[in-house]
Amino acid sequence: MRRGTVFAVGIFLMVTLCFNGRAQTTVQDWQAKAVEKYPDLGVRGSSLNKRFIDLYTGRKTSNPEFFSNVQWPLLLADELAAQPSPDAPNPQQLIPKTDVPPPATRGEIDAMEEIAGRVTDLMKMAKFTQTTAMVPGKPDADGGYQMIIISTTPLIDPDGATPIKSESVRAWMIMTMGAAAVYTQDSPKPITGIDYGDSVTLKKHEYYVLDMSLARQLQQALKANSIDLDAAYARLCGALVKKTVP
């Protein structure tokens, strides 16, 4: 056994006193095999060494006949090694925790594209400016999807980076917001935001994002007549977040 290593404090002295010369050697051989198999077992103060001593002490009380087998050092060490170490991380802790859902299947992507098509069709029937709604097949980092709604005429004031102040723009944004809020409730995957854009912002790779939870709140408030159009539009405009994409 290497200098500076101790199999277990006081244990083998007692063992020596309990066996004749040949038995002592035989037990010592199994001690050496145990340390060879589990080197930390012979290191004084190591976690494995302390646990071995605790297991040995408990076994002497609960099952003293266990030590009638001269192989007990290795048997006890093997038993200890099979137990989870308190110093080892819980296997569940090694699994990355995430609430991100798996990517959409082809069928789910088709369903989301159909929802976007309903928004496009509604705006076409309402005879607004040409509008295109779509849901890209790639989710955001949080696993949510975005509905992109594009107008062929300018929506955003290039100076103030806010929607242009006009009745037609206000009506367009309120109607697209309401349609997206209602239709996306049937989505097989969470659609968490509306990315607004127009012919100008597209050239700059810019979108103006509205959180879908707010869109649904405003849609419900308008439906219940608990908020007027001006107040709803003001909240919508104030909540838009500029996003630049590569």
C-alpha positions as CSV (number, residue, x, y, z in Angstrom):
1,M,0.0,0.0,0.0
2,R,1.4,3.5,-0.8
3,R,2.9,5.6,2.0
4,G,0.5,8.3,3.1
5,T,-2.6,6.2,2.4
6,V,-4.8,4.6,4.9
7,F,-7.5,2.1,4.1
8,A,-9.6,2.9,7.1
9,V,-8.7,4.3,10.5
10,G,-8.4,1.6,13.1
11,I,-10.3,-1.1,11.1
12,F,-7.5,-3.3,9.9
13,L,-5.8,-3.2,13.3
14,M,-8.9,-4.9,14.8
15,V,-9.0,-7.3,11.8
16,T,-5.4,-8.3,12.5
17,L,-6.3,-9.2,16.1
18,C,-9.2,-11.3,15.0
19,F,-7.3,-13.7,12.6
20,N,-4.4,-16.0,12.8
21,G,-1.3,-15.4,10.7
22,R,-2.6,-16.9,7.4
23,A,-6.0,-15.3,7.7
24,Q,-4.4,-11.9,8.3
25,T,-2.5,-12.2,5.1
26,T,-5.6,-13.3,3.2
27,V,-7.7,-10.4,4.4
28,Q,-4.8,-8.0,3.7
29,D,-4.7,-9.3,0.1
30,W,-8.4,-8.5,-0.3
31,Q,-7.8,-5.1,1.3
32,A,-5.1,-4.4,-1.3
33,K,-7.4,-5.5,-4.1
34,A,-10.1,-3.2,-2.9
35,V,-7.6,-0.2,-2.8
36,E,-6.3,-1.2,-6.2
37,K,-9.8,-1.2,-7.7
38,Y,-10.9,2.0,-5.8
39,P,-7.7,4.1,-5.2
40,D,-9.6,6.8,-3.3
41,L,-10.5,4.1,-0.7
42,G,-7.0,4.2,0.6
43,V,-6.8,8.0,0.9
44,R,-7.3,9.2,4.4
45,G,-10.2,11.7,4.7
46,S,-11.5,11.1,1.1
47,S,-15.2,10.9,0.6
48,L,-15.0,7.2,-0.3
49,N,-12.8,6.4,2.7
50,K,-15.2,8.1,5.1
51,R,-18.2,6.4,3.6
52,F,-16.4,3.0,3.8
53,I,-15.8,3.6,7.5
54,D,-19.4,4.5,8.1
55,L,-20.6,1.4,6.2
56,Y,-18.2,-0.8,8.0
57,T,-19.3,0.5,11.4
58,G,-22.9,0.0,10.6
59,R,-22.4,-3.5,9.2
60,K,-20.5,-4.6,12.3
61,T,-23.7,-3.9,14.3
62,S,-26.3,-5.0,11.8
63,N,-24.6,-8.1,10.3
64,P,-21.4,-9.1,12.0
65,E,-21.4,-12.5,10.2
66,F,-20.7,-10.6,7.0
67,F,-17.1,-10.3,8.1
68,S,-16.7,-14.1,8.3
69,N,-15.9,-14.0,4.6
70,V,-12.3,-13.0,4.2
71,Q,-13.2,-11.2,1.0
72,W,-15.3,-8.7,2.9
73,P,-13.0,-5.7,2.1
74,L,-13.6,-5.9,-1.6
75,L,-17.3,-7.0,-1.1
76,L,-17.9,-3.9,1.0
77,A,-16.1,-1.7,-1.4
78,D,-18.1,-3.0,-4.3
79,E,-21.3,-2.5,-2.4
80,L,-20.3,1.1,-1.6
81,A,-19.3,1.8,-5.2
82,A,-22.7,0.7,-6.4
83,Q,-24.4,3.3,-4.2
84,P,-24.8,6.9,-5.5
85,S,-22.2,9.2,-4.1
86,P,-23.4,12.2,-2.2
87,D,-20.7,14.2,-4.0
88,A,-22.0,13.2,-7.4
89,P,-24.5,15.4,-9.2
90,N,-28.0,14.1,-9.4
91,P,-28.5,12.7,-12.9
92,Q,-31.5,14.9,-13.3
93,Q,-29.3,17.9,-12.7
94,L,-27.2,16.9,-15.8
95,I,-30.2,17.2,-18.1
96,P,-30.5,20.8,-19.4
97,K,-33.6,22.3,-18.0
98,T,-35.6,24.0,-20.7
99,D,-39.1,24.8,-21.5
100,V,-38.5,25.2,-25.2
101,P,-40.9,23.0,-27.1
102,P,-39.6,20.8,-29.9
103,P,-39.6,22.3,-33.5
104,A,-42.8,22.2,-35.4
105,T,-43.5,19.2,-37.7
106,R,-44.3,19.7,-41.4
107,G,-48.0,19.4,-40.6
108,E,-47.8,22.0,-37.8
109,I,-46.0,24.4,-40.1
110,D,-48.7,23.9,-42.8
111,A,-51.3,24.7,-40.1
112,M,-49.6,27.9,-39.1
113,E,-49.2,29.0,-42.7
114,E,-53.0,28.4,-43.1
115,I,-53.6,30.7,-40.2
116,A,-51.4,33.4,-41.7
117,G,-53.3,32.9,-45.0
118,R,-56.6,33.7,-43.2
119,V,-55.1,37.0,-42.1
120,T,-54.1,37.8,-45.6
121,D,-57.5,36.8,-47.0
122,L,-59.3,39.0,-44.4
123,M,-57.3,42.1,-45.3
124,K,-57.9,41.4,-49.0
125,M,-61.7,41.2,-48.4
126,A,-61.5,44.5,-46.4
127,K,-59.8,46.1,-49.4
128,F,-57.0,47.5,-47.4
129,T,-53.5,48.0,-48.9
130,Q,-52.0,44.8,-50.2
131,T,-51.1,42.7,-47.1
132,T,-49.1,39.5,-46.8
133,A,-49.0,37.5,-43.6
134,M,-46.7,34.5,-43.1
135,V,-45.2,32.3,-40.3
136,P,-41.6,31.3,-40.8
137,G,-40.9,27.7,-40.1
138,K,-38.0,28.5,-37.8
139,P,-38.8,29.3,-34.1
140,D,-37.2,32.0,-32.0
141,A,-34.8,31.1,-29.2
142,D,-37.7,30.6,-26.8
143,G,-39.4,28.1,-29.1
144,G,-42.1,30.5,-30.1
145,Y,-43.0,31.5,-33.6
146,Q,-43.7,34.9,-35.1
147,M,-46.3,36.0,-37.6
148,I,-44.9,38.4,-40.1
149,I,-47.4,40.9,-41.5
150,I,-46.2,43.1,-44.4
151,S,-47.8,46.1,-46.0
152,T,-46.8,47.1,-49.5
153,T,-47.3,50.8,-48.5
154,P,-45.3,52.5,-45.8
155,L,-46.4,52.1,-42.2
156,I,-43.4,53.3,-40.2
157,D,-42.4,56.9,-40.0
158,P,-38.6,56.8,-40.8
159,D,-37.9,59.8,-38.6
160,G,-39.8,58.7,-35.5
161,A,-39.5,54.9,-36.0
162,T,-43.2,54.7,-35.1
163,P,-46.3,54.0,-37.2
164,I,-47.3,56.9,-39.4
165,K,-50.1,59.0,-37.9
166,S,-53.0,58.4,-40.3
167,E,-56.5,57.0,-40.1
168,S,-55.7,54.3,-42.7
169,V,-52.5,53.1,-41.0
170,R,-54.3,53.0,-37.6
171,A,-57.2,51.0,-39.1
172,W,-54.8,48.6,-40.8
173,M,-52.8,47.9,-37.7
174,I,-55.8,47.5,-35.5
175,M,-57.4,45.1,-37.9
176,T,-54.3,43.0,-38.5
177,M,-53.6,42.9,-34.8
178,G,-57.1,41.7,-34.0
179,A,-57.1,39.1,-36.8
180,A,-53.7,37.7,-35.7
181,A,-54.8,37.6,-32.0
182,V,-57.9,35.6,-32.8
183,Y,-56.7,33.3,-35.5
184,T,-53.4,32.3,-33.8
185,Q,-55.3,30.9,-30.8
186,D,-55.9,27.8,-33.0
187,S,-52.2,27.4,-33.8
188,P,-50.6,24.0,-33.0
189,K,-47.5,25.8,-31.9
190,P,-47.3,29.1,-29.9
191,I,-47.2,32.2,-32.0
192,T,-45.8,34.7,-29.6
193,G,-45.5,37.9,-31.6
194,I,-46.4,39.9,-34.6
195,D,-43.6,41.3,-36.7
196,Y,-44.8,44.3,-38.6
197,G,-43.0,45.6,-41.7
198,D,-43.5,47.4,-45.0
199,S,-41.7,47.9,-48.3
200,V,-39.2,50.3,-46.8
201,T,-38.4,48.4,-43.6
202,L,-37.9,45.2,-45.5
203,K,-35.0,46.8,-47.4
204,K,-33.4,47.7,-44.1
205,H,-34.1,44.2,-42.6
206,E,-36.2,45.8,-39.9
207,Y,-39.4,44.7,-38.2
208,Y,-41.5,46.2,-35.4
209,V,-42.6,43.5,-33.0
210,L,-45.8,43.4,-31.0
211,D,-46.1,40.8,-28.2
212,M,-49.0,38.5,-29.0
213,S,-50.2,38.5,-25.4
214,L,-50.7,42.2,-25.5
215,A,-52.4,41.9,-28.9
216,R,-54.9,39.5,-27.4
217,Q,-55.5,41.8,-24.4
218,L,-56.2,44.7,-26.7
219,Q,-58.4,42.6,-29.0
220,Q,-60.5,41.4,-26.0
221,A,-60.8,44.9,-24.6
222,L,-61.9,46.3,-28.0
223,K,-64.4,43.5,-28.3
224,A,-65.8,44.3,-24.8
225,N,-65.9,48.0,-25.6
226,S,-63.7,48.6,-22.5
227,I,-61.2,50.6,-24.5
228,D,-61.6,52.9,-27.5
229,L,-59.6,52.8,-30.7
230,D,-57.4,55.7,-29.9
231,A,-56.3,54.3,-26.6
232,A,-55.8,50.8,-28.1
233,Y,-53.7,52.2,-30.9
234,A,-51.6,54.2,-28.5
235,R,-50.8,51.1,-26.5
236,L,-50.1,49.2,-29.6
237,C,-47.7,51.8,-30.9
238,G,-46.0,52.2,-27.6
239,A,-45.4,48.5,-27.3
240,L,-43.7,48.0,-30.6
241,V,-40.0,46.9,-30.4
242,K,-37.7,47.4,-33.3
243,K,-35.9,44.3,-34.5
244,T,-33.1,44.1,-37.0
245,V,-32.5,40.7,-38.7
246,P,-29.4,39.7,-40.7
